[in-house]
Amino acid sequence: PGAVYVSQTLQFRSPVYVGEKVVAEVQTLHLRENRKRHL
């Protein structure tokens, strides 16, 4: 609720094999203030 999925860009730099650790990074570009937000 309250989220809009706009787009996604993927870059595959090398294969990932079973058992390997994968690190992901997420960046928030804009956060709109909303007083009705509940966490």
N, CA, C and O atoms as a MOPAC input file, in Angstrom:
PM7 MOZYME 1SCF
protein

 N      0.81900 1    -1.19800 1     0.00000 1
 C      0.00000 1     0.00000 1     0.00000 1
 C      0.86200 1     1.26100 1     0.00000 1
 O      1.80500 1     1.37100 1     0.78300 1
 N      0.54400 1     2.19000 1    -0.86000 1
 C      1.26700 1     3.44700 1    -0.89000 1
 C      2.50600 1     3.44600 1    -1.75000 1
 O      3.18400 1     4.47000 1    -1.83700 1
 N      2.83300 1     2.32900 1    -2.39200 1
 C      4.04100 1     2.25400 1    -3.21300 1
 C      3.66000 1     2.17400 1    -4.68700 1
 O      2.67800 1     1.52800 1    -5.05300 1
 N      4.44400 1     2.83500 1    -5.51900 1
 C      4.24800 1     2.77900 1    -6.96000 1
 C      5.54400 1     2.28600 1    -7.58000 1
 O      6.59400 1     2.90200 1    -7.39700 1
 N      5.48100 1     1.18100 1    -8.31000 1
 C      6.65400 1     0.62100 1    -8.96900 1
 C      6.75500 1     1.25600 1   -10.34300 1
 O      5.85300 1     1.09400 1   -11.16500 1
 N      7.83800 1     1.97700 1   -10.60800 1
 C      7.95300 1     2.73100 1   -11.84900 1
 C      8.80800 1     2.01900 1   -12.88200 1
 O      8.36300 1     1.81100 1   -14.01100 1
 N     10.02500 1     1.64300 1   -12.51700 1
 C     10.90400 1     1.01500 1   -13.49700 1
 C     11.98700 1     0.19900 1   -12.81200 1
 O     12.16100 1     0.25800 1   -11.59500 1
 N     12.71300 1    -0.56600 1   -13.62500 1
 C     13.79000 1    -1.39900 1   -13.10900 1
 C     14.86800 1    -1.50900 1   -14.17700 1
 O     14.56200 1    -1.69300 1   -15.35500 1
 N     16.12800 1    -1.39700 1   -13.76900 1
 C     17.25800 1    -1.56900 1   -14.66500 1
 C     18.17800 1    -2.62300 1   -14.07200 1
 O     18.60100 1    -2.50800 1   -12.92200 1
 N     18.48800 1    -3.65100 1   -14.85500 1
 C     19.35300 1    -4.72300 1   -14.38000 1
 C     20.64600 1    -4.74100 1   -15.17700 1
 O     20.63700 1    -4.56100 1   -16.39400 1
 N     21.75300 1    -4.95800 1   -14.48700 1
 C     23.05200 1    -5.10700 1   -15.13800 1
 C     23.65700 1    -6.40700 1   -14.63900 1
 O     23.98200 1    -6.52500 1   -13.45700 1
 N     23.81400 1    -7.38600 1   -15.52300 1
 C     24.39700 1    -8.66900 1   -15.16000 1
 C     25.88800 1    -8.61400 1   -15.45100 1
 O     26.29700 1    -8.68500 1   -16.61000 1
 N     26.69900 1    -8.49000 1   -14.41600 1
 C     28.14900 1    -8.34200 1   -14.58300 1
 C     28.86100 1    -9.67700 1   -14.66900 1
 O     29.89400 1    -9.79000 1   -15.32800 1
 N     28.31500 1   -10.69400 1   -14.00600 1
 C     28.88700 1   -12.04100 1   -14.06500 1
 C     27.85300 1   -13.02400 1   -13.52900 1
 O     26.91000 1   -12.62300 1   -12.84800 1
 N     28.02600 1   -14.31600 1   -13.83500 1
 C     27.05500 1   -15.30500 1   -13.35300 1
 C     27.08800 1   -15.45100 1   -11.83400 1
 O     28.12000 1   -15.22400 1   -11.20100 1
 N     25.95400 1   -15.83000 1   -11.25800 1
 C     25.86600 1   -16.13900 1    -9.83000 1
 C     25.57400 1   -17.62900 1    -9.72600 1
 O     24.66800 1   -18.14400 1   -10.38200 1
 N     26.33900 1   -18.30500 1    -8.90700 1
 C     26.19700 1   -19.74800 1    -8.76700 1
 C     25.53600 1   -20.09600 1    -7.44200 1
 O     25.57000 1   -19.30200 1    -6.50100 1
 N     24.93800 1   -21.27400 1    -7.36300 1
 C     24.26700 1   -21.74700 1    -6.15300 1
 C     25.24300 1   -21.70800 1    -4.98500 1
 O     26.37100 1   -22.18900 1    -5.08700 1
 N     24.79300 1   -21.12900 1    -3.87300 1
 C     25.62000 1   -21.05300 1    -2.67400 1
 C     26.42500 1   -19.77400 1    -2.55200 1
 O     26.99500 1   -19.50900 1    -1.49400 1
 N     26.48700 1   -18.96500 1    -3.61800 1
 C     27.23300 1   -17.70600 1    -3.55900 1
 C     26.40800 1   -16.63000 1    -2.86300 1
 O     25.17800 1   -16.65000 1    -2.91200 1
 N     27.08700 1   -15.70300 1    -2.22400 1
 C     26.44400 1   -14.58000 1    -1.56300 1
 C     26.18400 1   -13.48100 1    -2.59800 1
 O     27.05400 1   -13.17000 1    -3.41100 1
 N     24.99100 1   -12.90100 1    -2.56400 1
 C     24.61900 1   -11.82000 1    -3.47800 1
 C     24.33100 1   -10.57800 1    -2.64400 1
 O     23.57900 1   -10.64400 1    -1.67100 1
 N     24.92200 1    -9.45200 1    -3.01700 1
 C     24.70200 1    -8.18500 1    -2.32700 1
 C     23.91200 1    -7.27000 1    -3.26300 1
 O     24.28700 1    -7.08600 1    -4.42100 1
 N     22.82100 1    -6.70000 1    -2.76000 1
 C     21.98400 1    -5.80100 1    -3.55300 1
 C     21.99100 1    -4.41500 1    -2.92400 1
 O     22.10400 1    -4.28000 1    -1.70600 1
 N     21.87000 1    -3.39100 1    -3.75600 1
 C     21.84700 1    -2.00700 1    -3.28900 1
 C     20.59300 1    -1.33600 1    -3.82300 1
 O     20.25500 1    -1.47600 1    -4.99800 1
 N     19.90400 1    -0.60400 1    -2.95100 1
 C     18.68500 1     0.11600 1    -3.32300 1
 C     18.87500 1     1.57800 1    -2.98100 1
 O     19.41000 1     1.90800 1    -1.92200 1
 N     18.44000 1     2.45800 1    -3.87100 1
 C     18.57800 1     3.89100 1    -3.64500 1
 C     17.20300 1     4.54800 1    -3.73900 1
 O     16.48800 1     4.36200 1    -4.72400 1
 N     16.83400 1     5.31900 1    -2.70900 1
 C     15.59200 1     6.08300 1    -2.72300 1
 C     15.88300 1     7.44700 1    -3.32300 1
 O     16.70600 1     8.19600 1    -2.79800 1
 N     15.21600 1     7.77000 1    -4.41300 1
 C     15.46200 1     9.03600 1    -5.09700 1
 C     14.58300 1    10.15700 1    -4.56600 1
 O     14.98300 1    11.32200 1    -4.58300 1
 N     13.38000 1     9.81100 1    -4.09200 1
 C     12.46000 1    10.84800 1    -3.61800 1
 C     11.51600 1    10.22700 1    -2.59700 1
 O     10.98900 1     9.13700 1    -2.82100 1
 N     11.30400 1    10.90200 1    -1.49700 1
 C     10.36000 1    10.45000 1    -0.47500 1
 C      9.37500 1    11.57400 1    -0.22500 1
 O      9.75400 1    12.67200 1     0.18300 1
 N      8.12000 1    11.29100 1    -0.47200 1
 C      7.08000 1    12.29300 1    -0.29700 1
 C      6.54200 1    12.20100 1     1.12400 1
 O      6.18000 1    11.11600 1     1.57700 1
 N      6.48500 1    13.31700 1     1.82700 1
 C      5.96700 1    13.34200 1     3.19400 1
 C      4.46500 1    13.07900 1     3.17100 1
 O      3.73400 1    13.65000 1     2.36000 1
 N      4.01500 1    12.20700 1     4.07100 1
 C      2.60200 1    11.85600 1     4.14900 1
 C      2.27100 1    11.60400 1     5.61700 1
 O      2.79900 1    10.66500 1     6.21300 1
 N      1.42300 1    12.40800 1     6.19600 1
 C      1.10400 1    12.27600 1     7.62000 1
 C      0.21600 1    11.07300 1     7.90600 1
 O      0.06200 1    10.69600 1     9.06800 1
 N     -0.36900 1    10.46300 1     6.89200 1
 C     -1.23600 1     9.30300 1     7.08900 1
 C     -0.46200 1     7.99000 1     6.97300 1
 O     -1.06700 1     6.91800 1     6.98900 1
 N      0.84800 1     8.05500 1     6.85700 1
 C      1.67500 1     6.85500 1     6.70000 1
 C      1.74900 1     6.09900 1     8.01700 1
 O      1.96900 1     6.69900 1     9.06900 1
 N      1.56800 1     4.79100 1     7.96400 1
 C      1.65100 1     3.92900 1     9.14500 1
 C      2.70900 1     2.87300 1     8.89500 1
 O      2.74700 1     2.25900 1     7.82800 1
 N      3.57100 1     2.66100 1     9.88500 1
 C      4.58900 1     1.62400 1     9.76700 1
 C      4.27200 1     0.49200 1    10.70100 1
 O      5.01300 1    -0.49000 1    10.75500 1

